[in-house]
C-alpha cells in the first residue's frame, strides 16, 4: 500500500539525506556555452564600450554651444572634420566646433553630445546650422556605460542565455568555466516494451519513456545515459541498476514503481544500499506510485511506466535534482494566465495536473483548452503548450476560471 505525500515533502525528505556533489568543472567556448551553468563568477576586465561613442549619425558637439537652437534661430558651428568607423576621432573640438560622427563612431575629446543629422544643415564654408538643442550625454554611450571594468557580470550558478553570450564576447571572454553535465542513467523496464526501430508484436509497445526522459534530461542540462530496455526480471533489473549507480550522478527507473506482482522497483532500490526508499507514493495525479530513493550518494527515482505520469513526476522532482547537482540559481518558471475553456473536475485529495493548449479568443485573450486523455497517451503532452494544476483542496474548476499555465 502506498503512503502518499505531496511532491514538495518528498523533495525535502530527499534533502535531509542527500548533499548534492557538483560534477567537475569544464571549460567551453562561447559557441558551446549557451544553456550551461557557470562554475565561477565572471568579472569584466575591460570597459564596454572602451570609448565614448555615438548612438546616431550626426555631429559631435558641446551641448552648451547649441543651447536654445531652433528652426527660426539656428546655432552655427564650424565643421572641422569627421570620425571614421573603427578609428579614434582625428582631433578634439573646441568652443563653436563640431565633428561629423557615424552611429557607433568615437566621440572626439571636448564633445559631450551628438546632434542627429536630421536637425542640421551643412552650409558653404564648412559651416553647420543646428536647429535643435541637445542635452549633455544625449545620443552618446559613455565609456564603460554598458559594463564597467571590474563588474561581476555573472555569478557562479547562472545559466547562460543568448544575450549573455553576447555580453561575454563584448568584454573579450572567449571561453568560460561551466559545471559538467550531471550524468543521468535512464532505465526503462517492461517485457512488453520494444525499441522504436522494431515493429511491435501482439501486446507490445515501442519504448517512449527512454527517449522522452533523455530529451528532458538534456533540456535540463544533464547528460542522459540510456541503459537499454530491461525485461521484468529481477536479475536483469538489478544489474542495470547497479550499472547506473556506478556510472551516473542519479538514476531514473521508468516502470515497476507500482504495487503489482511485477513491480520490483522498491525491492531493487532497497537491496542496493542505504538509506534506500525514502518515499513511495505522491499525492499527485498522474504520478501517484512514484518512488524517491537514495543509494549511498546517488538519488534513485522510480517513475510510473505511463509516459505522461513519468514526465510529470520528472518535472516535479528529477529536474530539481539535476539543478541541485549543477548548483544552478533558480530561475522563474515561464507561465501565462489564461481562461479555462471548459469545466474540469478533480477527485480532490491530491494535486491533479491537466495538459492544455493555448489559443487566443476573439478578444485576443488566452484560452486554456484541456487536452484530455489517459496518462499512457503521450500526445496529450506532445500536443500541449503547458499544464495547469488543480490543487488537492479543490474538486474542479469552472469554465472561464482564470488559471496559471506552466509552459512546456
Secondary structure, 3 states (H helix, E strand, C coil): CCCCECHHHHHHHHHCCCCCCCCCEEEEEHHHCCCCEECCCEECCCCECCCCEECCCEEEECHHHHCCCCCCCCEEEEEEEEECCCCCCCCCCCCCEEEEECCCCECCCCCCEEEEHHHEEEECCCEEEECCCCCCCCCEECCCCCECCCCEEECCCCECCHHHHHHHHHCCCCEEEEECCCEEEEEEECCCEECCCCCCCCCCEECCHHHHHHHHHHHCCCEEEEEEEECCCHHHHHHHHHHHHHHCCEEEEECCCCCCCCCCHHHHHHHHCCEEEEEECECEECCCCCEEEEECCEEEEEECCCHHHHHHHHHHHHHHHHHHHHCCCCCCCCEEEEEECCCEECCCCCEEEEEEEEEECCCCCEEEEECCCCCCCCHHHHCCCEEEEECCCCCEECCCCEEEEEEC
